[in-house]
Amino acid sequence: MFAIASLLVVVLISLLVTRVATIALISTGMSREMARFQARSAFTGTGFTTAEAESVVRHPVRRRIVLGLMLAGNAGLAAVVASLMLGFTHGGAGSAGYRVLELLGGLAVLLALARSRWVDRRVSPLIARLLSRYTDLQVRDYVGLLELENGYRVSELVVEPGDLMAGRTLAELRLRDEGVVVLGVSGRNGWVGAPMGSTRVEPGDTLVLYGLEEAVCELDERKRGAAGEAAHASAVASRQEAA
């Protein structure tokens, strides 16, 4: 029983460590989903080679956070293996089934707590305050800053050759008129933050957009031609009516 309890404590600490790292990565400007993925990837040693991972390696603070996660992950794995060996090599064969049930029950409770929105709303602000007080990380609530609620999201959109936006400037697209703001453009020439109206959108570019989720999804499906122009005019009219 003691070995099973020790294992559950190790798992609980592991979940807490990844939660702290996620909040710390968010404070450096990463999105919540990206930060959660990178934290779990580093802690488990999975090591996906993606553009997101490269953004972590190039950032000195993110790199320091991920390095700590790697070390903690290795220590946690060793503790889990040791606890499992102690839990299932001691005691009679008849009690092995009860130990399995205890382990599965404990893991189910911890998984439910890790996925609980109620717990997240109370734990995340506390972690952010502690990081702000005891570390030199610049902890900011970007969700609150951008008011990412009521359907508003920061999203990425990859421009395809047949899209309405391909080959046109932001001034020509007039996306602001339909309530979509272009925060940045990533393309062949690198990253352009806060782009001007003269910035031309080319096929293969990735746009970082701020706006209603359904508006961005519709924009992603909008193709070149009369139908695309009509969709833009309809979106502008709906925006003006809502205002």
MARBA-3410 file (N, C-alpha, C, O; in Angstrom, 1 decimal):
243
0.8,-1.2,0.0,0.0,0.0,0.0,0.9,1.3,0.0,0.6,2.2,-0.7 ~ 2.0,1.2,0.8,2.8,2.4,0.9,3.5,2.7,-0.5,3.6,3.8,-0.9 ~ 3.9,1.6,-1.2,4.5,1.8,-2.5,3.5,2.4,-3.5,3.9,3.2,-4.3 ~ 2.3,1.9,-3.5,1.3,2.5,-4.4,1.0,3.9,-4.1,0.9,4.7,-5.0 ~ 0.9,4.2,-2.8,0.7,5.6,-2.4,1.9,6.5,-2.8,1.7,7.6,-3.3
3.1,6.0,-2.7,4.3,6.7,-3.1,4.2,7.0,-4.6,4.6,8.1,-5.1 ~ 3.8,6.0,-5.4,3.7,6.1,-6.9,2.7,7.2,-7.2,2.9,8.1,-8.1 ~ 1.5,7.2,-6.5,0.5,8.2,-6.8,1.0,9.6,-6.4,0.7,10.6,-7.1 ~ 1.8,9.7,-5.4,2.4,11.0,-5.0,3.3,11.5,-6.1,3.3,12.7,-6.4 ~ 4.1,10.6,-6.6,5.1,10.9,-7.7,4.3,11.4,-8.9,4.7,12.4,-9.6
3.2,10.7,-9.3,2.4,11.1,-10.4,1.8,12.5,-10.2,1.7,13.3,-11.1 ~ 1.3,12.7,-9.0,0.7,14.0,-8.6,1.7,15.1,-8.7,1.4,16.2,-9.3 ~ 2.9,14.9,-8.2,4.0,15.9,-8.4,4.3,16.2,-9.8,4.6,17.3,-10.2 ~ 4.3,15.1,-10.6,4.6,15.2,-12.1,3.6,16.1,-12.7,4.0,17.0,-13.6 ~ 2.3,15.9,-12.4,1.3,16.7,-13.0,1.4,18.2,-12.6,1.2,19.1,-13.4
1.8,18.4,-11.3,2.0,19.7,-10.8,3.2,20.4,-11.5,3.1,21.6,-11.8 ~ 4.2,19.7,-11.7,5.4,20.2,-12.4,5.1,20.6,-13.8,5.5,21.7,-14.2 ~ 4.4,19.8,-14.5,4.0,20.2,-15.9,3.1,21.3,-15.9,3.1,22.1,-16.9 ~ 2.2,21.4,-14.9,1.3,22.5,-14.9,2.0,23.8,-14.6,1.7,24.9,-15.3 ~ 3.0,23.8,-13.7,3.8,25.0,-13.4,4.6,25.4,-14.7,4.7,26.6,-15.0
5.2,24.4,-15.4,5.9,24.7,-16.6,5.1,25.3,-17.7,5.5,26.2,-18.4 ~ 3.8,24.8,-17.8,2.9,25.3,-18.8,2.6,26.8,-18.5,2.6,27.6,-19.5 ~ 2.3,27.1,-17.3,2.0,28.5,-16.9,3.3,29.4,-17.2,3.2,30.5,-17.7 ~ 4.5,28.8,-16.9,5.7,29.6,-17.1,5.9,29.8,-18.6,6.3,30.9,-19.0 ~ 5.6,28.8,-19.5,5.8,29.0,-20.9,4.8,29.9,-21.5,5.1,30.7,-22.4
3.6,29.9,-20.9,2.6,30.9,-21.4,3.0,32.3,-21.1,2.7,33.2,-21.8 ~ 3.7,32.5,-19.9,4.2,33.8,-19.6,5.2,34.3,-20.5,5.5,35.6,-20.6 ~ 5.8,33.5,-21.3,6.8,33.9,-22.3,6.2,34.3,-23.7,6.9,34.6,-24.6 ~ 4.8,34.1,-23.7,4.1,34.5,-25.0,3.6,33.3,-25.8,3.0,33.5,-26.8 ~ 3.8,32.1,-25.3,3.3,30.9,-26.0,1.8,30.7,-25.8,1.3,31.1,-24.7
1.1,30.2,-26.7,-0.3,29.9,-26.5,-0.5,28.8,-25.5,0.4,28.0,-25.3 ~ -1.7,28.7,-24.9,-1.9,27.6,-23.9,-1.7,26.2,-24.4,-1.0,25.4,-23.8 ~ -2.3,25.9,-25.6,-2.2,24.6,-26.1,-0.7,24.3,-26.5,-0.3,23.2,-26.2 ~ 0.0,25.2,-27.1,1.4,25.0,-27.4,2.2,24.8,-26.2,3.1,23.9,-26.1 ~ 2.0,25.6,-25.1,2.7,25.5,-23.9,2.5,24.1,-23.2,3.4,23.5,-22.7
1.2,23.7,-23.2,0.9,22.4,-22.6,1.6,21.3,-23.3,2.2,20.4,-22.7 ~ 1.5,21.3,-24.7,2.2,20.3,-25.5,3.7,20.2,-25.3,4.2,19.1,-25.1 ~ 4.3,21.4,-25.3,5.8,21.4,-25.1,6.2,21.0,-23.7,7.2,20.3,-23.6 ~ 5.4,21.3,-22.7,5.7,21.0,-21.3,5.7,19.4,-21.2,6.6,18.8,-20.6 ~ 4.6,18.8,-21.7,4.5,17.4,-21.5,5.5,16.7,-22.4,6.0,15.6,-22.0
5.8,17.2,-23.6,6.8,16.6,-24.4,8.1,16.6,-23.8,8.8,15.6,-23.8 ~ 8.5,17.7,-23.2,9.8,17.8,-22.5,9.9,16.9,-21.3,10.9,16.3,-21.0 ~ 8.8,16.9,-20.5,8.8,16.1,-19.3,8.9,14.6,-19.5,9.6,13.9,-18.8 ~ 8.2,14.2,-20.6,8.2,12.7,-20.9,9.4,12.3,-21.8,9.6,11.1,-22.0 ~ 10.2,13.3,-22.3,11.3,13.0,-23.1,10.9,12.6,-24.5,11.7,11.9,-25.2
9.7,12.9,-25.0,9.2,12.5,-26.3,10.0,13.2,-27.4,10.5,12.6,-28.3 ~ 10.2,14.6,-27.3,11.0,15.3,-28.2,10.6,15.4,-29.6,11.3,15.0,-30.5 ~ 9.4,16.0,-29.8,8.9,16.2,-31.2,9.8,17.3,-31.9,10.1,18.3,-31.3 ~ 10.2,17.1,-33.1,10.9,18.1,-33.9,9.9,18.9,-34.7,9.5,18.4,-35.8 ~ 9.5,20.0,-34.2,8.5,20.8,-34.9,9.0,22.3,-34.9,9.9,22.6,-34.2
8.3,23.1,-35.6,8.6,24.6,-35.6,8.3,25.1,-34.2,9.0,26.0,-33.7 ~ 7.3,24.5,-33.4,7.1,25.0,-32.1,8.3,24.7,-31.2,8.7,25.5,-30.3 ~ 8.9,23.5,-31.4,10.0,23.1,-30.6,11.2,24.0,-30.8,12.0,24.4,-29.9 ~ 11.4,24.4,-32.1,12.4,25.4,-32.5,12.2,26.7,-31.8,13.2,27.4,-31.4 ~ 11.0,27.1,-31.7,10.7,28.4,-31.0,11.1,28.3,-29.5,11.4,29.4,-28.9
11.0,27.1,-28.9,11.4,26.9,-27.5,13.0,27.0,-27.4,13.5,27.7,-26.5 ~ 13.7,26.3,-28.4,15.1,26.3,-28.3,15.7,27.7,-28.5,16.7,28.0,-27.9 ~ 15.1,28.5,-29.4,15.7,29.8,-29.7,15.5,30.8,-28.6,16.1,31.8,-28.5 ~ 14.5,30.5,-27.7,14.2,31.5,-26.6,14.9,31.1,-25.3,14.7,30.0,-24.8 ~ 15.7,32.0,-24.8,16.6,31.6,-23.6,15.7,31.2,-22.4,16.1,30.2,-21.7
14.6,31.9,-22.1,13.8,31.6,-20.9,13.1,30.2,-21.1,13.1,29.4,-20.2 ~ 12.5,30.1,-22.3,11.8,28.8,-22.6,12.8,27.6,-22.5,12.5,26.5,-22.1 ~ 14.0,27.8,-23.1,15.0,26.8,-23.1,15.3,26.4,-21.6,15.5,25.2,-21.3 ~ 15.4,27.3,-20.7,15.7,27.0,-19.3,14.6,26.3,-18.7,14.8,25.3,-17.9 ~ 13.4,26.6,-19.0,12.2,25.9,-18.4,12.2,24.5,-18.9,12.0,23.5,-18.1
12.4,24.3,-20.2,12.4,22.9,-20.8,13.5,22.1,-20.3,13.3,20.9,-20.0 ~ 14.7,22.7,-20.0,15.8,21.9,-19.5,15.5,21.4,-18.1,15.8,20.3,-17.8 ~ 14.9,22.3,-17.3,14.4,21.8,-15.9,13.4,20.7,-16.0,13.4,19.8,-15.2 ~ 12.5,20.7,-17.0,11.5,19.7,-17.2,12.2,18.4,-17.6,11.8,17.3,-17.1 ~ 13.2,18.4,-18.4,13.8,17.2,-18.8,14.5,16.5,-17.6,14.4,15.3,-17.5
15.2,17.3,-16.8,15.8,16.7,-15.6,14.8,16.2,-14.6,14.9,15.1,-14.1 ~ 13.7,16.9,-14.4,12.6,16.4,-13.5,11.9,15.2,-14.1,11.6,14.3,-13.3 ~ 11.8,15.1,-15.4,11.1,14.0,-16.0,11.9,12.7,-15.9,11.4,11.7,-15.6 ~ 13.3,12.8,-16.0,14.1,11.6,-15.8,14.0,11.1,-14.4,14.0,9.9,-14.1 ~ 14.1,12.1,-13.4,14.0,11.7,-12.0,12.6,11.0,-11.7,12.5,10.1,-11.0
11.6,11.6,-12.3,10.2,11.1,-12.1,10.0,9.7,-12.6,9.4,8.9,-12.0 ~ 10.6,9.5,-13.8,10.5,8.1,-14.4,11.2,7.1,-13.5,10.6,6.0,-13.4 ~ 12.3,7.4,-13.0,13.0,6.5,-12.1,12.2,6.2,-10.9,12.2,5.0,-10.4 ~ 11.6,7.2,-10.3,10.8,7.0,-9.1,9.6,6.2,-9.4,9.2,5.3,-8.6 ~ 8.9,6.3,-10.6,7.8,5.6,-10.9,8.1,4.1,-11.1,7.4,3.2,-10.6
9.2,3.8,-11.8,9.6,2.4,-12.0,10.0,1.8,-10.6,9.6,0.6,-10.4 ~ 10.7,2.5,-9.8,11.0,1.9,-8.4,9.7,1.6,-7.6,9.7,0.6,-7.0 ~ 8.8,2.6,-7.6,7.6,2.4,-6.9,6.7,1.2,-7.4,6.2,0.4,-6.6 ~ 6.7,1.1,-8.7,6.0,-0.1,-9.3,6.6,-1.4,-8.9,5.9,-2.4,-8.6 ~ 7.9,-1.5,-8.9,8.6,-2.7,-8.5,8.3,-3.0,-7.1,8.1,-4.2,-6.8
8.4,-2.0,-6.2,8.1,-2.3,-4.8,6.7,-2.7,-4.6,6.4,-3.5,-3.7 ~ 5.8,-2.1,-5.3,4.3,-2.3,-5.1,3.9,-3.7,-5.5,2.9,-4.2,-5.0 ~ 4.6,-4.3,-6.5,4.1,-5.6,-7.1,5.0,-6.7,-6.8,4.8,-7.9,-7.3 ~ 6.1,-6.5,-6.1,7.0,-7.6,-5.8,7.0,-8.0,-4.4,7.5,-9.0,-3.9 ~ 6.3,-7.2,-3.5,6.1,-7.5,-2.1,4.6,-7.9,-1.9,3.7,-7.3,-2.4
4.5,-8.8,-1.0,3.1,-9.2,-0.7,2.7,-10.5,-1.5,3.4,-10.9,-2.4 ~ 1.6,-11.1,-1.1,1.2,-12.3,-1.7,0.6,-12.1,-3.0,0.2,-11.0,-3.4 ~ 0.4,-13.2,-3.8,-0.1,-13.2,-5.1,-1.6,-12.7,-5.1,-2.1,-12.1,-6.0 ~ -2.3,-13.1,-4.0,-3.7,-12.8,-3.9,-4.0,-11.3,-3.8,-5.1,-10.9,-4.1 ~ -3.0,-10.6,-3.2,-3.3,-9.2,-3.0,-2.9,-8.3,-4.2,-3.1,-7.1,-4.2
-2.3,-9.0,-5.3,-1.9,-8.2,-6.4,-3.0,-7.5,-7.1,-2.9,-6.4,-7.6 ~ -4.2,-8.3,-7.2,-5.4,-7.7,-7.8,-5.8,-6.5,-7.1,-6.3,-5.5,-7.8 ~ -5.8,-6.5,-5.8,-6.2,-5.3,-5.0,-5.3,-4.1,-5.3,-5.7,-3.0,-5.4 ~ -4.0,-4.4,-5.4,-3.0,-3.3,-5.6,-3.3,-2.7,-7.0,-3.1,-1.5,-7.2 ~ -3.6,-3.5,-8.0,-3.9,-3.0,-9.3,-5.1,-2.1,-9.3,-5.2,-1.0,-9.9
-6.2,-2.5,-8.5,-7.4,-1.7,-8.4,-7.1,-0.4,-7.7,-7.6,0.7,-8.1 ~ -6.3,-0.5,-6.7,-5.9,0.8,-6.0,-5.1,1.7,-6.9,-5.4,2.9,-6.9 ~ -4.2,1.1,-7.7,-3.4,2.0,-8.6,-4.3,2.6,-9.6,-4.2,3.8,-9.9 ~ -5.2,1.8,-10.2,-6.0,2.3,-11.3,-7.0,3.4,-10.7,-7.3,4.4,-11.4 ~ -7.5,3.1,-9.5,-8.4,4.1,-8.9,-7.7,5.4,-8.6,-8.3,6.5,-8.9
-6.5,5.3,-8.1,-5.8,6.5,-7.8,-5.4,7.3,-9.0,-5.5,8.5,-9.0 ~ -5.0,6.6,-10.1,-4.7,7.3,-11.3,-5.9,7.9,-12.0,-5.8,9.0,-12.5 ~ -7.1,7.3,-11.8,-8.3,7.9,-12.4,-8.6,9.2,-11.7,-9.1,10.1,-12.3 ~ -8.5,9.2,-10.4,-8.7,10.4,-9.6,-7.8,11.5,-10.0,-8.2,12.7,-10.2 ~ -6.5,11.2,-10.1,-5.5,12.2,-10.5,-5.8,12.7,-11.9,-5.6,13.9,-12.2
-6.2,11.8,-12.8,-6.5,12.2,-14.2,-7.7,13.2,-14.2,-7.7,14.2,-15.0 ~ -8.7,12.9,-13.4,-9.9,13.7,-13.3,-9.5,15.1,-12.8,-10.0,16.1,-13.3 ~ -8.7,15.1,-11.8,-8.2,16.4,-11.3,-7.4,17.2,-12.3,-7.6,18.4,-12.4 ~ -6.6,16.5,-13.1,-5.7,17.2,-14.1,-6.6,17.8,-15.2,-6.2,18.8,-15.7 ~ -7.7,17.2,-15.5,-8.6,17.7,-16.6,-9.7,18.6,-16.1,-10.4,19.1,-16.9
-9.8,18.8,-14.8,-10.9,19.6,-14.2,-10.7,21.0,-14.5,-9.7,21.6,-14.2 ~ -11.7,21.7,-15.1,-11.6,23.1,-15.4,-11.7,23.9,-14.0,-11.1,24.9,-13.9 ~ -12.5,23.3,-13.1,-12.6,24.0,-11.8,-11.3,24.1,-11.1,-10.9,25.1,-10.5 ~ -10.5,23.0,-11.1,-9.2,23.0,-10.5,-8.3,23.9,-11.3,-7.5,24.6,-10.7 ~ -8.4,23.9,-12.6,-7.5,24.7,-13.4,-7.7,26.2,-13.1,-6.8,27.0,-13.1
-9.0,26.6,-13.0,-9.3,28.0,-12.7,-8.8,28.5,-11.4,-8.5,29.7,-11.2 ~ -8.5,27.6,-10.4,-8.1,28.0,-9.1,-6.6,27.8,-9.0,-5.9,28.5,-8.2 ~ -6.0,26.7,-9.6,-4.6,26.4,-9.5,-3.8,27.4,-10.3,-2.7,27.9,-9.9 ~ -4.2,27.6,-11.6,-3.4,28.4,-12.5,-3.1,29.8,-12.1,-1.9,30.2,-12.1 ~ -4.1,30.5,-11.6,-3.8,31.9,-11.1,-2.8,31.9,-9.9,-2.0,32.7,-9.7
-2.9,30.8,-9.0,-2.0,30.7,-7.9,-0.6,30.5,-8.3,0.3,31.1,-7.8 ~ -0.4,29.6,-9.3,0.9,29.3,-9.9,1.5,30.6,-10.5,2.6,30.9,-10.3 ~ 0.6,31.3,-11.2,1.1,32.5,-11.9,1.6,33.6,-10.9,2.6,34.2,-11.1 ~ 0.8,33.7,-9.8,1.2,34.7,-8.7,2.5,34.2,-8.1,3.4,35.1,-7.8 ~ 2.7,33.0,-7.8,4.0,32.5,-7.2,5.1,32.7,-8.2,6.2,33.1,-7.7
4.9,32.4,-9.5,6.0,32.6,-10.4,6.4,34.1,-10.5,7.5,34.5,-10.6 ~ 5.3,34.9,-10.5,5.6,36.4,-10.5,6.4,36.9,-9.3,7.2,37.8,-9.4 ~ 6.1,36.3,-8.2,6.7,36.7,-6.9,8.1,36.2,-6.7,9.0,36.9,-6.3 ~ 8.3,34.9,-7.1,9.6,34.3,-6.7,10.5,34.0,-7.9,11.6,33.4,-7.7 ~ 10.1,34.4,-9.1,11.0,34.2,-10.3,11.1,35.5,-11.0,10.3,36.5,-10.8
12.0,35.6,-12.0,12.1,36.8,-12.8,11.4,36.6,-14.2,11.6,37.4,-15.1 ~ 10.5,35.6,-14.2,9.7,35.5,-15.5,8.7,36.6,-15.5,8.2,37.1,-14.5 ~ 8.4,37.0,-16.8,7.4,38.1,-17.0,6.1,37.4,-17.2,5.7,37.1,-18.3 ~ 5.4,37.2,-16.1,4.1,36.5,-16.1,3.0,37.4,-16.5,2.7,38.4,-15.8 ~ 2.3,37.2,-17.6,1.2,38.0,-18.0,0.0,37.1,-18.4,0.2,36.0,-18.9
-1.2,37.6,-18.1,-2.4,36.9,-18.5,-2.8,37.3,-19.9,-3.6,38.3,-20.0 ~ -2.2,36.7,-20.9,-2.5,37.1,-22.3,-4.0,36.8,-22.6,-4.6,37.5,-23.5 ~ -4.6,35.8,-22.0,-6.0,35.5,-22.2,-6.8,36.7,-21.8,-7.7,37.1,-22.5 ~ -6.6,37.2,-20.6,-7.3,38.4,-20.1,-7.0,39.6,-20.9,-7.9,40.4,-21.2 ~ -5.7,39.7,-21.3,-5.3,40.9,-22.0,-6.0,41.1,-23.3,-6.4,42.2,-23.7
-6.1,39.9,-24.1,-6.8,40.0,-25.4,-8.2,39.7,-25.3,-8.9,39.7,-26.3 ~ -8.8,39.5,-24.1,-10.2,39.2,-23.9,-10.6,38.0,-24.7,-11.5,38.0,-25.5 ~ -9.8,36.9,-24.5,-10.1,35.7,-25.3,-11.3,34.9,-24.7,-11.1,33.8,-24.1 ~ -12.4,35.4,-24.8,-13.7,34.8,-24.4,-14.8,35.2,-25.3,-14.6,36.0,-26.2 ~ -16.0,34.6,-25.1,-17.1,34.9,-26.0,-16.8,34.7,-27.4,-17.3,35.4,-28.3
-16.0,33.6,-27.7,-15.8,33.2,-29.1,-14.5,33.8,-29.7,-14.2,33.4,-30.8 ~ -13.8,34.7,-29.0,-12.6,35.3,-29.6,-11.4,34.4,-29.4,-11.3,33.9,-28.3 ~ -10.6,34.3,-30.4,-9.4,33.4,-30.4,-8.3,34.1,-31.1,-8.4,34.9,-32.0 ~ -7.0,33.7,-30.8,-5.9,33.9,-31.6,-5.6,32.6,-32.3,-5.3,31.6,-31.7 ~ -5.6,32.7,-33.7,-5.5,31.5,-34.5,-4.5,31.7,-35.6,-4.1,32.8,-35.9
-4.0,30.6,-36.1,-3.1,30.6,-37.2,-3.8,30.1,-38.5,-4.6,29.2,-38.4 ~ -3.5,30.7,-39.6,-4.2,30.4,-40.8,-3.1,30.3,-41.9,-2.3,31.3,-42.1 ~ -3.0,29.2,-42.6,-2.0,29.0,-43.6,-2.7,29.3,-45.0,-3.8,28.8,-45.3 ~ -2.1,30.2,-45.7,-2.7,30.7,-47.0,-2.3,29.7,-48.1,-1.2,29.4,-48.4 ~ -3.4,29.2,-48.8,-3.2,28.3,-49.9,-3.2,29.1,-51.2,-3.8,30.2,-51.3
-2.7,28.5,-52.3,-2.6,29.2,-53.6,-4.0,29.7,-54.1,-4.1,30.8,-54.7 ~ -5.1,29.0,-53.9,-6.4,29.3,-54.4,-7.2,30.2,-53.4,-8.4,30.5,-53.8 ~ -6.6,30.6,-52.3,-7.4,31.4,-51.3,-7.6,32.8,-51.8,-6.8,33.3,-52.6 ~ -8.6,33.4,-51.3,-8.9,34.8,-51.7,-7.8,35.8,-51.3,-7.6,36.8,-52.0 ~ -7.1,35.4,-50.2,-6.1,36.3,-49.7,-4.8,36.2,-50.4,-4.0,37.2,-50.4
-4.5,35.2,-51.2,-3.2,34.9,-51.8,-3.0,36.0,-52.8,-3.8,36.3,-53.7 ~ -1.8,36.6,-52.7,-1.3,37.6,-53.7,-1.9,39.0,-53.5,-1.8,39.8,-54.4 ~ -2.5,39.3,-52.4,-3.1,40.6,-52.2,-2.6,41.2,-50.9,-2.1,40.5,-50.0 ~ -2.6,42.5,-50.8,-2.1,43.2,-49.6,-3.2,43.2,-48.6,-4.4,43.0,-48.8 ~ -2.8,43.5,-47.3,-3.7,43.5,-46.2,-4.7,44.7,-46.4,-5.9,44.6,-46.0
-4.3,45.8,-47.0,-5.1,46.9,-47.3,-6.2,46.5,-48.3,-7.4,46.9,-48.1 ~ -5.9,45.7,-49.3,-6.9,45.2,-50.2,-7.9,44.2,-49.6,-9.1,44.2,-50.0 ~ -7.4,43.4,-48.7,-8.3,42.4,-48.0,-9.3,43.0,-47.1,-10.4,42.5,-47.0 ~ -8.9,44.1,-46.4,-9.8,44.8,-45.5,-10.4,43.9,-44.4,-11.6,43.9,-44.2 ~ -9.5,43.1,-43.8,-10.0,42.1,-42.9,-10.5,42.8,-41.6,-11.4,42.3,-40.9
-10.0,43.9,-41.2,-10.4,44.6,-40.0,-11.9,45.0,-40.2,-12.6,45.1,-39.2 ~ -12.4,45.3,-41.4,-13.7,45.7,-41.6,-14.7,44.6,-41.2,-15.9,44.8,-40.9 ~ -14.2,43.3,-41.2,-15.1,42.2,-40.8,-14.7,41.7,-39.4,-15.2,40.6,-39.0 ~ -13.9,42.4,-38.7,-13.6,42.1,-37.3,-12.5,41.1,-37.1,-12.4,40.5,-36.0 ~ -11.6,41.0,-38.1,-10.4,40.1,-38.0,-9.1,40.9,-38.0,-9.0,41.7,-39.0
-8.3,40.8,-37.0,-7.1,41.6,-37.0,-5.9,40.7,-37.2,-5.8,39.6,-36.6 ~ -5.0,41.1,-38.1,-3.8,40.4,-38.4,-2.7,40.8,-37.5,-2.2,41.9,-37.6 ~ -2.3,39.9,-36.6,-1.2,40.2,-35.6,0.2,40.0,-36.2,1.1,40.7,-35.7 ~ 0.3,39.1,-37.1,1.6,38.9,-37.7,1.5,38.0,-38.9,0.5,37.3,-39.1 ~ 2.6,38.0,-39.7,2.7,37.2,-40.9,4.0,36.5,-40.9,5.1,37.1,-40.8
4.0,35.2,-41.0,5.2,34.4,-41.1,5.3,33.8,-42.5,4.5,33.0,-42.9 ~ 6.4,34.1,-43.2,6.6,33.6,-44.6,8.0,33.5,-45.0,8.9,33.2,-44.1 ~ 8.3,33.6,-46.3,9.6,33.4,-46.8,10.6,34.4,-46.2,11.8,34.1,-46.0 ~ 10.2,35.6,-45.9,11.0,36.6,-45.4,11.1,36.7,-43.9,11.6,37.7,-43.3 ~ 10.6,35.6,-43.2,10.6,35.6,-41.8,9.3,36.1,-41.2,8.3,36.1,-41.8
9.4,36.6,-40.0,8.3,37.0,-39.2,8.1,38.5,-39.3,9.0,39.3,-39.1 ~ 6.9,38.9,-39.6,6.5,40.4,-39.7,5.4,40.6,-38.6,4.3,40.2,-38.8 ~ 5.8,41.3,-37.5,4.8,41.6,-36.5,4.1,42.9,-36.7,4.7,43.8,-37.3 ~ 2.8,43.0,-36.3,2.0,44.2,-36.6,2.2,44.7,-38.0,2.6,45.8,-38.2 ~ 1.9,43.8,-39.0,2.1,44.2,-40.4,1.2,45.4,-40.8,0.2,45.6,-40.3
1.8,46.2,-41.8,1.1,47.3,-42.3,0.2,46.9,-43.5,0.2,45.8,-43.9 ~ -0.7,47.8,-43.9,-1.6,47.5,-45.0,-0.9,47.2,-46.3,-1.4,46.5,-47.2 ~ 0.4,47.6,-46.5,1.2,47.3,-47.7,1.7,45.9,-47.7,2.3,45.5,-48.7 ~ 1.6,45.2,-46.6,2.2,43.8,-46.5,1.4,42.9,-47.4,0.1,42.8,-47.3 ~ 2.1,42.2,-48.3,1.4,41.3,-49.3,1.4,39.9,-48.7,2.4,39.4,-48.2
0.3,39.3,-48.9,0.1,37.9,-48.4,0.3,37.0,-49.6,-0.3,37.1,-50.6 ~ 1.3,36.0,-49.4,1.6,35.1,-50.5,1.2,33.7,-50.1,1.1,33.4,-48.9 ~ 1.0,32.8,-51.1,0.7,31.4,-50.8,1.9,30.8,-49.9,3.0,31.0,-50.2 ~ 1.5,30.1,-48.9,2.5,29.5,-48.0,2.7,30.3,-46.8,3.3,29.8,-45.8 ~ 2.3,31.5,-46.7,2.4,32.4,-45.5,1.5,31.9,-44.4,0.4,31.3,-44.7
1.9,32.1,-43.2,1.0,31.8,-42.1,0.6,33.1,-41.4,1.5,33.8,-41.0 ~ -0.7,33.3,-41.3,-1.2,34.5,-40.6,-1.6,34.2,-39.2,-2.2,33.2,-38.9 ~ -1.2,35.1,-38.3,-1.7,35.0,-36.9,-2.8,36.0,-36.8,-2.6,37.2,-36.9 ~ -4.0,35.5,-36.5,-5.2,36.3,-36.6,-5.9,36.4,-35.2,-5.9,35.4,-34.4 ~ -6.5,37.5,-34.9,-7.3,37.7,-33.7,-8.7,38.0,-34.1,-9.0,39.0,-34.9
-9.7,37.2,-33.7,-11.1,37.5,-34.1,-12.0,36.4,-33.6,-11.6,35.5,-32.9 ~ -13.3,36.5,-34.0,-14.2,35.4,-33.6,-13.8,34.1,-34.3,-13.4,34.1,-35.5 ~ -13.9,33.0,-33.6,-13.5,31.8,-34.1,-14.2,31.4,-35.4,-13.6,30.9,-36.3 ~ -15.5,31.6,-35.4,-16.3,31.2,-36.6,-15.9,32.1,-37.8,-15.9,31.7,-39.0 ~ -15.5,33.4,-37.5,-15.1,34.3,-38.6,-13.8,33.8,-39.2,-13.6,33.8,-40.4
-12.8,33.4,-38.4,-11.5,32.9,-38.9,-11.7,31.6,-39.6,-11.1,31.4,-40.7 ~ -12.6,30.7,-39.1,-12.8,29.5,-39.8,-13.4,29.7,-41.2,-13.0,29.1,-42.2 ~ -14.4,30.7,-41.3,-15.0,31.0,-42.6,-14.0,31.6,-43.5,-13.9,31.3,-44.7 ~ -13.1,32.4,-43.0,-12.0,33.1,-43.8,-11.1,32.0,-44.3,-10.6,32.2,-45.5 ~ -10.8,31.0,-43.6,-9.9,29.9,-44.0,-10.5,29.2,-45.2,-9.7,28.6,-46.0
-11.8,29.1,-45.3,-12.4,28.4,-46.4,-12.7,29.3,-47.6,-13.2,28.8,-48.6 ~ -12.4,30.6,-47.5,-12.8,31.5,-48.6,-11.8,31.4,-49.7,-10.6,31.6,-49.6 ~ -12.4,31.2,-50.9,-11.6,31.0,-52.1,-11.7,32.2,-53.0,-12.6,33.1,-52.9 ~ -10.7,32.3,-54.0,-10.7,33.4,-54.9,-11.9,33.3,-55.9,-12.3,32.3,-56.3 ~ -12.5,34.5,-56.2,-13.6,34.5,-57.1,-14.7,35.3,-56.6,-14.7,35.9,-55.5
-15.9,35.3,-57.3,-17.0,36.1,-56.9,-17.6,35.6,-55.6,-18.1,36.4,-54.8 ~ -17.6,34.3,-55.4,-18.2,33.8,-54.1,-17.4,34.3,-52.9,-17.9,34.6,-51.9 ~ -16.0,34.3,-53.1,-15.2,34.8,-52.0,-15.4,36.3,-51.7,-15.5,36.7,-50.5 ~ -15.6,37.1,-52.8,-15.8,38.5,-52.6,-17.2,38.8,-52.0,-17.3,39.6,-51.1 ~ -18.2,37.9,-52.3,-19.5,38.1,-51.7,-19.5,37.7,-50.3,-20.2,38.3,-49.5
-18.7,36.7,-49.9,-18.6,36.3,-48.5,-17.9,37.4,-47.7,-18.4,37.7,-46.6 ~ -16.9,38.1,-48.3,-16.3,39.2,-47.6,-17.3,40.4,-47.4,-17.4,40.9,-46.3 ~ -18.1,40.7,-48.4,-19.1,41.8,-48.3,-20.1,41.4,-47.2,-20.5,42.3,-46.5 ~ -20.5,40.2,-47.2,-21.5,39.7,-46.2,-20.9,39.8,-44.8,-21.6,40.2,-43.9 ~ -19.7,39.5,-44.6,-19.0,39.5,-43.3,-18.9,41.0,-42.8,-19.1,41.3,-41.7
-18.6,41.9,-43.7,-18.5,43.3,-43.4,-19.8,43.9,-43.0,-19.9,44.6,-42.0 ~ -20.9,43.5,-43.7,-22.2,44.0,-43.4,-22.7,43.5,-42.1,-23.3,44.2,-41.3 ~ -22.4,42.2,-41.8,-22.8,41.7,-40.5,-22.0,42.3,-39.3,-22.6,42.6,-38.3 ~ -20.8,42.7,-39.6,-20.0,43.4,-38.6,-20.5,44.8,-38.3,-20.6,45.2,-37.1 ~ -20.9,45.5,-39.3,-21.5,46.8,-39.2,-22.8,46.8,-38.5,-23.1,47.7,-37.7
-23.6,45.8,-38.7,-24.9,45.6,-38.0,-24.7,45.3,-36.6,-25.5,45.8,-35.7 ~ -23.7,44.5,-36.2,-23.4,44.2,-34.8,-22.9,45.4,-34.1,-23.2,45.5,-32.9 ~ -22.2,46.3,-34.8,-21.6,47.5,-34.1,-22.7,48.5,-33.8,-22.5,49.5,-33.3
END
